[in-house]
Amino acid sequence: MMLKNFLFDLDGTLLPMDLKPFIELYLQAFCKRFADPMQLDPQKLVQGIWDGAVAMGKTRGILESAQPLLRQGSAHARKRL
């Protein structure tokens, strides 16, 4: 049988998923890929991601989602992203 479609459940809406270990592993891999090459403090990078996610949730459609995320991330990294 030939497969025609693939279904990805990245946020646990279709299958049960424990988000805490997933997010911890994801952020660890993200920092390994970006924090070291950009000479950023991994803890500040992760905090910037979390602060940006909170800021995105507060925009209520006023700003594009990327704007508050980048603003918060840049503030924590002390570099313009």
Secondary structure, DSSP 8 states (H G I E B T S, - for coil): ---------SSSSSS---HHHHHHHHHHHHHHHHTTTTT--HHHHHHHHHHHHHHHHHSTTSS-THHHHHHHHHHHHTS--
